[in-house]
Amino acid sequence: MTRTFTTPHFQTAYDRMIEPLALPGELRSGAAPELTTVDQMVRGNAVIGRFIASPALLGVKVRPTGRPVRVTAHFRFDSMSLGWWEQRVTTPGPVRGAGAPRLVLVRSQGKTRGAALLIRPAVDFHRAATGVVCFDLQPEELTAEGLFVFEMISIDTGRPAWASAVPAGSVGIMMDLIDFAEVEGDREIGLVSTGTLPPDPGNGRLTLGAGYFVANPGDRDEPRRWIAHATLVDPVLPGPRTKFAPLVDPVGEPIDSWPSTSLDAKQRLKRGARRAARWVVPVAAVPAARTARRRVAGLKRRLRRAAKRRLSARSMSWVSASLSVPRALARNPLADVMVDLVSRNLVQVELAGIGAGATPGVQVRARPGAEIEIVTDGPLRVPALVRLSIDPSSLRGVPGVDDKTVRWDLVETES
């Protein structure tokens, strides 16, 4: 007698069949059935989830079409990432704090696909830093089973000493979404990561918050080219370990001494409700209850008004701070000396590859208006870190420099 099995091996009749994600499609939630595998990641509902270790990965079931697939992964370094990282990374290190960079590597299907630098703004640090890595999968890389594997790894070893970053930088990073689509044209996003978002998306200016940026391989087999602009600014923040004096509100009270508005409001509201409940007399329950409700409603209104006043004062302090630092000079003294600095090799551009593979050299040319042009000797095969610096001693004789520091902005990133 011959038995015929109608289900694959290791599968039972109780297993739920999962439909693959059809292309084009997006993975936006950790509760999506297409997200079949997670390792060292906590699932979310409105987002995919957060990583809790390095390395970490997730697996998505995607329906292959026999054509190349473009994958665009969006992740975020927000305020909650700090708490998750502090709870799980207790090893002391030279770089810690809210403004410390996160340097992560992205792998998929066993291959390195790109890297990202995430830095929250030093002054307006309640804003999240967003990272994007975009890469293409060839038809043979997405098998008939359609399992797509996404890995995120913190770059803790093999990076140069000047590339400052916290250890286990992927811990706490939130995965927003992963977009899958068939390949159309060249990639336009994710080729450069500076750790900050452009303040004006129209001009595409990217500020180098850590003095270096990440360059990912492109689709074209030709040298890469970037144009950077140097500006003299007042020093912003000396370092992650520096303690700052508390901000002071207009009446002279330190803001840091204020209690937490939301927590304090909830506690005072509960105390007020308990006190109002004591006023209820059993003989006249209805009038007393109405009075208690009115008192609680009045207490809520007063607490809301007080919270708004405190939050507005705090926000105005942040606005004044953000407007005062960093403050660029009206006239850029570097515009007159940039050609001379580049000719004497005082403007340094260093390129270090991430992972195995040859990395090209770079050439630096001076441009009008305190700009430099950076051109590689060949195409990038692996992600690379690019650092820009000027010898401080060479600026001592430049009029108008004083104790200013140099801020670099990428103004053109296309090849």
N, C-alpha and C positions, 0 to 999 in steps of 0.2 A: 504494500500500500504506500503510495507516494503522497507526502504532505506538501502543500503549497503555502508559502508564507507571503502574505499580501503587504506586510510592512517591512521597512528596512531593519537591519540589525540594530539592536539597542533601542528600538522604538516600540512603544506600546500603543494600544488602541486608545489610551487615555491622553496621550500627548496631543497638544494643540498645534495644529499646522500654522506656521507663521508665514504670511505672505511677504515676499521681499519688497523693499522700497523701489517703486517704479521711477524711472528717469524721464524728465527731470524731477527731482524731489528734494526735500529738506528734512533733516532730523532736528527737531526743536525741543523735544521733551525726553527726559529719562524714563518716562512711563510708556514710550512708544514701543509697540511689540517688535519693531525692526531692530531695536537695540537689544541684541541677544546676549551680549557678554560685556561685563565690566570687571575690571581688576584694579584695586586701589583707587576707586572712584565712588563717590556717593551720588546716587541718582537724584535728579530734581524733577519738578513738574513743569514749571514755566520755562526752565532751561534744561540742558542735558544733565548737568551735574557739576560736582567739584572734585578735583583730584586731592587725595590725602597722602600720597607718597610719590616717590620718584625712583624708578620709572612707574608709570601707570598707563593703562590702555583701555580701550573700548572696542567692541566689535559690532558691526552693523551688517544686516543682511540686505544686500542690494541686488537687484535684478540686472544682470549684464545684458548688453545689447550687441556685443561684438564690435563696438566702436570705442575709441578712447574716451575716458571719463575725466572731467575736470572736477576736482575736489577743492572746496574753499571752506576752511575751518576758521571760525570766529571764536575767540576766547577773551576773557576779561580779568583784569587785576583790580578789584574793588576793595572797599573798606572791610568787608567781611573776610576777604582773603587774608588780611593781616591777623585777625583773631585765629583763624584756622592754622596759619603758619606758626604763630607764637605757641599755640597749644601742642603742636606736634614736633617742632624743631627746637630742642632745648640746648643743642650744642653751641657753646659760645664761639663767636666768629668776629672777624674784623669789620664786617659789613652787616648792619642790622638797621631796622627802623622803617618808618612808613615810606620814605623816599628812596629806599635802597632798590637797586635794579633787580629785575628777575630776568635771567637768561635761560631760555628753554630751547630744546631741540625737538623737532617733530619727525617721526618716522612712520612709515606705512608699508605694509606688505614686506617687511624686512629690510627696507631701504630708507636712507636718510632723504627727507623731502625738503626740509627748510628749517629755519630757526627764527626766533622772535625775541626782541628786547622789550620788556615792559617796565616802565617807570611812571609812577604817579607824580603829578606836578608837585613841586616842593612847597609852593605857596598855597595854591588852591588844591590841597591834597585830598579833599573829599571827592574830587572827580576821579572816575575810574580810568585806567589805561587800557586800551583795546589793542589786541593783536590779531593779525590775519596771516595765515599761511595758505598759499594756493599752489597746487601741483596737479599734474596729469598722470592718470593711470592708463597704461597700455592695455589693449584687449586681453592679452595673455595673463596680465596681473590680476584680473578679476575673474576667477574661475566660475565654472557652472554653478557651484554652490553659492556663489555671490557673497562670500564673507569678506567684508572690508574691515581691516584692523588699523586703528589710529593709536599711536603711542606718543606720549609726551615725557621727555626726559630733561632733568635739570643738568646744565653744563657746569659741572663742578671740577672736572679734571681736564687737563690739556688745554685750557684757555690761558692766554697771556696774563701777566700780573696786572696790566693796566685795565683789563676788562673786569671792572668791579661788579660783583653780583652776590646775592645771598646764597648760601648752600640750600639745596633742596628747594629751588625756586619755583618748582611746579606745584608745591603743596599750597592748597587754597585757591588755585587758579580755577575760574569758572568757565565751563564750556557753554557758549551761547547756542550755537547752531553749526551744523555741517551741511553744506549745499553740494548736491551732486547734479551734474549736467554734462551733456555731450560737448566735446571740445569744439569751440568756435573761435578762431583767431588766436592772437597772442595773449598771454596773461598780462594784466595791467595792475593788479594789486598784489601785495605781499612780497614784492621784490626787494623792498627796503623797509626796515623796521628800526625806528629811532627811540621808541619808548614813549612817545607823546603823539597826540593827534594834532593835525594842523589847525591853528586857531581860525584860519580863514580857508575853508575848502576850495575857494575860488582860485587862490594863488598857489596852493599846494606846498607852502613853506613848512619844513619840518625842522624843529629845534632838537639839537643833540643834547639831551639832558645829562648824559653821563660822559660826554666827550667822544663817544664812539657810536657806531650804528652797525646793524646787521644787513648784509647784502646776500640775497638768495640767488641761486642760479636762474637764468632766464631761458626763454625758448630759442633765442637766436644764438648761433655759434659764432659770436664776435665779441670783441672787447666791450667792457662796461665803462660807462662814463657818468660822472656826477659833477655838479657845480655847487660849491659851498661858499657862503658869505660869512665873513667875520665881522663881529660887532663888539665894541667895548661896552661893558655894562658894570654896574655896581655889584659887588659880591652879594649873592642871594642867601645861601645857607652854607656855613662852613662844613658841616658834616652830619652824619646820622646820629652821632653821640653828643652833639652840642646841645646844651640846655638853654632854652630861650626864656626871657622874662615874660610873665603872663601879660596878655593883652588887657587893657584897662578901658572900662566903659566911660561915657562922658561924666558920670558922677564920681569917678575915682575908684570904683570897686573892681578888683581883679576878676576878669571873666572866668579864670580857672577855678575861682572859689565858689562860683555859682553852682548850686546843685543841678543834677540832670533834670531838664525841664519835663520830659515825658514821665520819668519815674517819679519825680517829686509831685507832679500833678496827680498821678494815680494814687499815691499814698495819701495826699491831702484830701482827695475826693472820697476815698474809703473812710478816712477818719470823720469827715463831715457827714457822710451817710450814717455812720454808727451813732454820732451825736444826735443827728436828726431823728433816728429811730427811737432814742430814749425819750423824745418829747411826745411820743404817741401815748395817749391816755385811753385805756380800754373803753371807758364810758363814752368817749367822743372820738371814736376811731376815724371816721370819715373826715371831719374837719382837721384833725391832727395830721392825717396822712397827706391831705392837700397842702397843709403848711410845710410839712417835711419836704414834699416834692418841690415846692417853690424855693425853699431854702437851698436844696441840693442844686436846682437849676441855676439859681443865682451864684452859687459857689462855682459851678462849672463855667459860667460866663466870666467871672472874675479871673479864674485860673487861665482861661484861654487868652484874655486880654493881657495878663501878665506874661504869659509865654510868648505872645507875639511881640511884646515890647522887648523882651530879652533877646529873642531870636533876631529881631531887626537890628538891635544894637550890635549883636555879635556879627551879623552879616555885614554891617557897615564897616566894622573893624577889619574884616577880611577884605572887603572891597578896597579900603584905603591902603591895606598892606599890599594887595596885588597891583594897585596902581603905582605904588612907590618902588617896588622891587619886582623884577629887575628893571632898571630905567636906562634905556639906551641914550647915548649922547646925541645931541642935535646934529653935530658934524662928526663924521667918523675919521679919526686921525689915521687909521690903518689904510685908508684909501691911497694915501700919499707914499706909504712905505711898503706896501704889499709886494710890489715888483722886486724891490731890493731884498726883502726877506726871503722870497722864493729863490732868487738868484744865489743867495748865500746859504741855501739849504737850512734856513732857520724855521721854516714851516715843515713840520714832519707829518707824513701820512704813512701809517703802518697798516698792513693787511695780514691777517692771520686766519688760516683756514680752520674750519670745524670738522673734524672727522678725517678719514683717510682720503687721500687724493692730493694731486698737485695744485698749488695755488699760484696765480700769476703775480708778477710784480706790478708796481704802480708808478706812474709818472705824474708830476705836479707842474702845472703851468699857471702863471699869474694872469689875471684878467682885470679889466678896469673896475673900479668901485669896490675895492677890498674883497674881491672874489678870487677863488682858485678853481681850476679845472683838474679833476682827478680822472685819469684814464688808465685802465689796466692793460698789461701787455698781451693779454689773451682772454678768452672766455672763462667764466667761473664754472667750475664743475661741482663744487661743494659750497655750502654756506660759508661765509667769511665775515670776520669782524674787521671793521675799518675804523681806525682812530685818527683824529685830527688834533694837532697840538702846535703851539708856538713857544719857543724858548722864552721864558719870562725875562731873562737877563737881556735879551735883544730888544725889549720894549722900554727899557728904563730911560733911554735917551729920546724917546718919541714924545713930543709935546702933547699934553692933554691926557696922557695915559694915567699918571699918578698910581693909585692903588686899584685901578679897574682890572677886570678879568675879561677874557675873550670868550664870547659865545658864538658857536658855529651853527648855521642854519643851512640845510640842504634846500636849494632853490630850484634844482633841476635834477631828476633822478632817472631820466630815460636814456637808453643807450643810443 
